[in-house]
């Protein structure tokens, strides 16, 4: 893995290749050109062949609150249309399934049931 190609794509579109170094039997890479806030994408070449994203210097004061069109959103966001909004074309971020709520309610029920049993058995002794 010490010979794997590492390509860093900056938020402004420039791409730079970085060399991996071998340090105590561990392959490492370092990139110091993070002078712009945003998401940097790193592509690791063969034999690893994977891509990772890193957020750099993200400052909430620099947030851009302009509206995005549906096709400008990252593919990780599911969108659907809502009729009760002022603009019929404005997307809303999709919700995930409700399994986590059911599991939390089940855990809460078990905690209450356990407390009731502990109270009842403590009274019996």
C-alpha positions as YAML, in Angstrom:
chain: A
units: angstrom
residues:
- id: 1
  name: UNK
  ca: [0.00, 0.00, 0.00]
- id: 2
  name: UNK
  ca: [3.00, 2.35, 0.26]
- id: 3
  name: UNK
  ca: [3.00, 2.72, -3.54]
- id: 4
  name: UNK
  ca: [-0.72, 3.52, -3.83]
- id: 5
  name: UNK
  ca: [-1.58, 6.64, -5.78]
- id: 6
  name: UNK
  ca: [-3.31, 9.34, -3.72]
- id: 7
  name: UNK
  ca: [-5.20, 12.12, -5.51]
- id: 8
  name: UNK
  ca: [-6.71, 15.02, -3.55]
- id: 9
  name: UNK
  ca: [-9.57, 16.99, -5.14]
- id: 10
  name: UNK
  ca: [-10.03, 20.43, -3.52]
- id: 11
  name: UNK
  ca: [-13.39, 22.22, -3.29]
- id: 12
  name: UNK
  ca: [-12.33, 24.66, -6.00]
- id: 13
  name: UNK
  ca: [-11.82, 21.79, -8.47]
- id: 14
  name: UNK
  ca: [-8.03, 21.55, -8.52]
- id: 15
  name: UNK
  ca: [-6.53, 18.08, -8.20]
- id: 16
  name: UNK
  ca: [-3.13, 17.22, -6.78]
- id: 17
  name: UNK
  ca: [-1.30, 13.96, -6.45]
- id: 18
  name: UNK
  ca: [0.31, 13.13, -3.12]
- id: 19
  name: UNK
  ca: [2.93, 10.49, -2.37]
- id: 20
  name: UNK
  ca: [2.52, 7.91, 0.36]
- id: 21
  name: UNK
  ca: [5.39, 7.39, 2.78]
- id: 22
  name: UNK
  ca: [6.25, 4.31, 4.81]
- id: 23
  name: UNK
  ca: [6.56, 5.13, 8.52]
- id: 24
  name: UNK
  ca: [7.19, 2.26, 10.97]
- id: 25
  name: UNK
  ca: [5.47, -0.32, 8.72]
- id: 26
  name: UNK
  ca: [2.44, 1.99, 8.22]
- id: 27
  name: UNK
  ca: [1.67, 3.83, 5.00]
- id: 28
  name: UNK
  ca: [0.81, 7.50, 5.48]
- id: 29
  name: UNK
  ca: [0.01, 10.49, 3.32]
- id: 30
  name: UNK
  ca: [-0.06, 14.18, 4.15]
- id: 31
  name: UNK
  ca: [-1.63, 17.11, 2.32]
- id: 32
  name: UNK
  ca: [-0.97, 20.67, 3.47]
- id: 33
  name: UNK
  ca: [-2.81, 22.58, 0.73]
- id: 34
  name: UNK
  ca: [-6.06, 22.98, 2.69]
- id: 35
  name: UNK
  ca: [-6.23, 26.76, 2.47]
- id: 36
  name: UNK
  ca: [-9.92, 26.79, 1.46]
- id: 37
  name: UNK
  ca: [-12.87, 25.62, 3.56]
- id: 38
  name: UNK
  ca: [-14.94, 22.83, 2.11]
- id: 39
  name: UNK
  ca: [-15.02, 19.14, 1.34]
- id: 40
  name: UNK
  ca: [-11.81, 17.59, 0.04]
- id: 41
  name: UNK
  ca: [-12.16, 14.25, -1.75]
- id: 42
  name: UNK
  ca: [-9.29, 11.79, -1.59]
- id: 43
  name: UNK
  ca: [-9.00, 8.96, -4.11]
- id: 44
  name: UNK
  ca: [-6.72, 6.12, -3.11]
- id: 45
  name: UNK
  ca: [-5.50, 4.12, -6.08]
- id: 46
  name: UNK
  ca: [-4.69, 0.44, -6.45]
- id: 47
  name: UNK
  ca: [-4.32, -1.79, -4.48]
- id: 48
  name: UNK
  ca: [-6.74, 0.04, -2.11]
- id: 49
  name: UNK
  ca: [-9.06, 1.70, -4.68]
- id: 50
  name: UNK
  ca: [-11.41, 3.73, -2.49]
- id: 51
  name: UNK
  ca: [-12.59, 7.31, -2.07]
- id: 52
  name: UNK
  ca: [-12.99, 9.31, 1.13]
- id: 53
  name: UNK
  ca: [-14.23, 12.81, 1.88]
- id: 54
  name: UNK
  ca: [-12.91, 15.21, 4.53]
- id: 55
  name: UNK
  ca: [-14.43, 18.49, 5.71]
- id: 56
  name: UNK
  ca: [-11.76, 21.12, 6.31]
- id: 57
  name: UNK
  ca: [-12.04, 24.34, 8.31]
- id: 58
  name: UNK
  ca: [-15.80, 24.31, 8.28]
- id: 59
  name: UNK
  ca: [-16.94, 27.51, 9.98]
- id: 60
  name: UNK
  ca: [-20.66, 28.03, 10.54]
- id: 61
  name: UNK
  ca: [-20.20, 31.78, 10.08]
- id: 62
  name: UNK
  ca: [-19.27, 31.04, 6.46]
- id: 63
  name: UNK
  ca: [-22.48, 29.15, 5.71]
- id: 64
  name: UNK
  ca: [-24.14, 29.78, 2.38]
- id: 65
  name: UNK
  ca: [-27.91, 29.69, 2.86]
- id: 66
  name: UNK
  ca: [-28.88, 30.11, -0.78]
- id: 67
  name: UNK
  ca: [-31.53, 27.71, -2.08]
- id: 68
  name: UNK
  ca: [-30.36, 24.73, -4.13]
- id: 69
  name: UNK
  ca: [-32.23, 23.07, -6.96]
- id: 70
  name: UNK
  ca: [-33.07, 19.36, -6.64]
- id: 71
  name: UNK
  ca: [-30.33, 18.34, -9.07]
- id: 72
  name: UNK
  ca: [-27.70, 20.31, -7.12]
- id: 73
  name: UNK
  ca: [-28.26, 18.34, -3.90]
- id: 74
  name: UNK
  ca: [-25.87, 15.47, -3.15]
- id: 75
  name: UNK
  ca: [-27.27, 12.08, -4.11]
- id: 76
  name: UNK
  ca: [-27.35, 11.03, -0.42]
- id: 77
  name: UNK
  ca: [-30.41, 13.29, 0.13]
- id: 78
  name: UNK
  ca: [-33.79, 11.95, -0.90]
- id: 79
  name: UNK
  ca: [-36.29, 14.64, -1.82]
- id: 80
  name: UNK
  ca: [-40.06, 14.72, -2.16]
- id: 81
  name: UNK
  ca: [-42.58, 17.43, -2.91]
- id: 82
  name: UNK
  ca: [-44.93, 18.88, -0.30]
- id: 83
  name: UNK
  ca: [-48.12, 20.64, -1.32]
- id: 84
  name: UNK
  ca: [-48.56, 22.65, 1.87]
- id: 85
  name: UNK
  ca: [-45.50, 24.85, 1.31]
- id: 86
  name: UNK
  ca: [-45.57, 28.31, -0.23]
- id: 87
  name: UNK
  ca: [-43.71, 27.09, -3.28]
- id: 88
  name: UNK
  ca: [-44.86, 23.80, -4.74]
- id: 89
  name: UNK
  ca: [-41.43, 23.07, -6.24]
- id: 90
  name: UNK
  ca: [-39.43, 23.35, -3.03]
- id: 91
  name: UNK
  ca: [-37.99, 20.00, -1.94]
- id: 92
  name: UNK
  ca: [-37.86, 18.65, 1.58]
- id: 93
  name: UNK
  ca: [-35.34, 16.14, 2.84]
- id: 94
  name: UNK
  ca: [-36.85, 12.66, 3.10]
- id: 95
  name: UNK
  ca: [-37.24, 10.97, 6.43]
- id: 96
  name: UNK
  ca: [-35.81, 7.59, 7.25]
- id: 97
  name: UNK
  ca: [-37.91, 4.70, 8.49]
- id: 98
  name: UNK
  ca: [-39.41, 4.79, 11.98]
- id: 99
  name: UNK
  ca: [-37.65, 1.67, 13.28]
- id: 100
  name: UNK
  ca: [-35.46, 3.70, 15.63]
- id: 101
  name: UNK
  ca: [-38.56, 5.17, 17.33]
- id: 102
  name: UNK
  ca: [-40.08, 1.73, 17.83]
- id: 103
  name: UNK
  ca: [-36.83, 0.48, 19.36]
- id: 104
  name: UNK
  ca: [-36.65, 3.47, 21.72]
- id: 105
  name: UNK
  ca: [-40.27, 2.99, 22.81]
- id: 106
  name: UNK
  ca: [-39.57, -0.71, 23.38]
- id: 107
  name: UNK
  ca: [-36.53, 0.10, 25.53]
- id: 108
  name: UNK
  ca: [-38.56, 2.63, 27.51]
- id: 109
  name: UNK
  ca: [-41.29, 0.03, 28.05]
- id: 110
  name: UNK
  ca: [-38.74, -2.53, 29.26]
- id: 111
  name: UNK
  ca: [-37.26, 0.02, 31.69]
- id: 112
  name: UNK
  ca: [-40.68, 0.79, 33.14]
- id: 113
  name: UNK
  ca: [-41.56, -2.91, 33.34]
- id: 114
  name: UNK
  ca: [-38.26, -3.69, 35.10]
- id: 115
  name: UNK
  ca: [-38.87, -0.88, 37.60]
- id: 116
  name: UNK
  ca: [-42.38, -2.18, 38.29]
- id: 117
  name: UNK
  ca: [-41.06, -5.72, 38.86]
- id: 118
  name: UNK
  ca: [-38.28, -4.45, 41.15]
- id: 119
  name: UNK
  ca: [-40.81, -2.47, 43.18]
- id: 120
  name: UNK
  ca: [-43.20, -5.43, 43.43]
- id: 121
  name: UNK
  ca: [-40.52, -7.96, 44.45]
- id: 122
  name: UNK
  ca: [-39.03, -5.50, 46.96]
- id: 123
  name: UNK
  ca: [-42.46, -5.14, 48.59]
- id: 124
  name: UNK
  ca: [-42.89, -8.91, 48.77]
- id: 125
  name: UNK
  ca: [-39.73, -9.40, 50.85]
...
